[in-house]
Amino acid sequence: MGTHNYFEAVVYAFIDYWPTYNPNIKNKSGTTSYFIVANLDYIHARYSVEPYEVWLKKKNNATSNQIYNDLAGKNINIEERKDSTEQIINMKNDPIFQGTNGALTLDFLVTLIVCIIGFLIYWIMSIQKRILQFGIFRAMGLTLKKVLGMLLCEQILITGSSVLFGIILGNFVSKIFIPMLQLVYSSEEQLPPFKVIFDQSDYIRLYIFVGIMISIGFIVLGAIISKIKINQALKLGED
């Protein structure tokens, strides 16, 4: 600040993190760049600090172009600008970021489809082995609705317990292995530190997708049971 080496100030608090400031990054001399948050008017009253940085918060319906055009109309020269909206878009378009998300999403979809196919094969084979039993139930006067209800309760106990165990195991494994993704990035880029956060909206979408797949399996089961012919089932028992 010119020829002055210090100025008087009152320290209110120390902070661990501040937006855009990374204490891990060194300057050209190899030392850490320190950072303070102070009142700009107080500093300007004692020293002329130029250029300085100004942060702007946009309204919901405001655009970056409107801000830039307004500054240009007021003859305000900008030495450097950083737009958080552009940075977020660039980060989402980052090949590493997209590749990681794409790989995880594809793994999830493939695993879910394989699991549903496995459940469906098990259900079909189980029903084929019990055709005689269902035929006897129908011949004894049990309605198709009750047969479906009995089978539905049975599959809910089997599939529901598997899904519940998978959710518990998945949360546990995620907390252990997902933090290993921080090895892809350098330590200077990891500020704040890497942390696993579970978004409730993602859970809702996950449960909806799983519910749809299980419902499709139940529909296929219902179609198979509805086509069971009692006479053929009883004849199969006699054979």
N, C-alpha and C positions, 0 to 999 in steps of 0.2 A: 504494500500500500504506500507507494511513493517512497519517501525517505524515512518514514516512521516504521518502527518495528513492532509496536503494540498499541492497543487502545483499551480503555477500561470497559468492562462489561460484567454483568451479573450472570453467573451460570445457574440455570434453573434445574437442569437435569441432564443426565447422560443417556444416550439411546444406543441400542444394539444395532438397529437397522434403519435405513432411510431410503426412500425410493431413488433410484438411479445411482446410488453410492455403493461402491463395492470396495471394502477395505483390503480385499485380497489382491487387487490389481496394483502393481507398482508403477511409479512414474519413471521418467527417463533416467534419473539418477539411481534408480533401484530402491528408493525408499517409499514408504507408505504415504499416500496423500491423505491428509487429515481434512475433516469436514465439520463445519459448524452451521447451525441454523440461527440466524440473527435477524433483527429488524432492519430492513433495507434503508428506511428513512434515517435511522440512527447512524448507520455507517456513512450514508451520503452527507450527513451533516458534518462529518469530520474528514472524510476522504472522498475523492472522486474516483469511484470504481467503475470502470468501463472496459470492455462490455460486461453486462451482467445478465443473469438468466431469469426469465419470467415464466411462470407456470400458468396455464389457462385451463379452466374446466368448462367443457362445452355443455350446453343444454341438450336435452334429448333430441330436439328437432334441428339442432345446429349441425353444420357440416364444416369440414376443414377448409374447403375452398372459400366459404363465406368469411372466415377469419382472415385468410391470406389476402383476399381482395380488400377487406376493410383496412388492414394494415398498410397495404400498398396505396390505398386512397388517402391515407393520412401521412404518407411519406415517411413511414417508419421502416428504417432499414434493418433487416435481419441478417446477422452474420451466419447463424446456423439454426436450423429448426429440427425438432424431433416430434413426430406425430405418433402417439401411442396406438392410434387406430391402425396406422400403416405397420407399426412394429408387430402388433398382434396378428395382422394378416400375413406378414412375412414369416412369423414364427409358425403359424399354422401350415404355411406352404413349405416349411423346411423339410427336405427329403428325409432326414433322420427321424423327425417327429412323425411325419406321415407314415414312414416305413414301420416304426414301432407300433403306432396305433393300428395300422393295417394288419400287421402280423398278429397282434393280440386279438383283433376283431375276427380275423379269419380263423384263428385257432379256436375261438369260442364257438363260432357258428358250426365249424366242422365237428367239434366235440359234441355239441348239442344235437346235431343231426344224427351222428353215429349213435349216441345214447338213445335217442328216440327210436331209431330203427332197431336197435337191440331190444328195447322194451317191447316194441311192436312184434318182433319175431317171437319173443318169449310168450307174449299174450296169445298169439295165434297158435303156437305149438301147444300151449296149455289148454286152449279151448278145443283143439282137435282131439286131444287125449281125453277130454271130458264130454264129448258129444253125447255119449250114452247117458251120462248123468243129467245133462240138460234136457235130453229127450224124455227121461223118466220124470223129471220135475214138471215138464209141460203136460205129460200124460196124466200126472196126478192132479192136475188142475191149476198148477202154478202159472200165472199169467206171464207174458213176455216182459211186461214192465217190472214185475218182481224179480224175474231172472236177471234182467239188466241191472236192477238196483243191487241185488246180491253181488253180482260180478263187479259192479262199480265200487262198492264198499271194500271188496277184496283187493281190487287193484289200487285203491286209494291208500290202503294200509301198506301195500308193497311199494308202490311208486312214491307215495308221499314220504315214507320214511327214508327212501333213497335220496329224494330231492332235498329233504331237510338235512340229512347227513352231508350231502354234497355242498350245500350252502355253508354249513359250519366249517367243513374242511377247506372250502375255497377261501373263506375269509382268513383262516389261519395261515394257509399257504401264501396268500397274497401279502400278508404282513411280513412274511419271511423273505420271499423271493423278489417281489417288486422293487424293494430298495436297491437291489443289485443293478437296476437300470441306470443308477447314477454313475456307474463305471464307464458309461458311454461318454459322459461329459467330463470336462476338466474341472478341477477344484475351483478355479477362478470363476466359473460360470454358475456354480452352485451356491447362490445366495438369494434368499434364505436357504438353509440346508434342505436337502431332499426329504420330503415327507409324504407318506401315503395318506390320501384323503378319499373317503368313500362318499360319493354323491348319492343322495336319496333318489334323485330322478333317474340315475342309471339303474338303481335297484328296481325301481318301478318298471322301467322298460324291460329289464331282464325277466322279471316275474311275468309280465304280460306275454313276452315271447315264449317263455317256457310253458305258460298256461295254454297258449294257442297250440303249441306242438302236442302237448298231452291231450288236449281236447280233440285234435285230429285223430290221435291214436284211439281214443274212446269211441269216436264216430265210426272208425273202421271196425272196431270190435263189435259195436252194435249192429253194423251191417252184416257181419259174419254170423252173429247169433240169430239175427232175424231170419236168415236163410236156412237155419237148421230145420230139417223135416223130421217130425216126430216118428213117422212110420219107418223111415230109413234108419233112424237111430236105434229103435227097438229091434229092427231086423239085424242090425250090426251086432247087437248084444246076443241075439240068438245064434248068430254065426260063430 
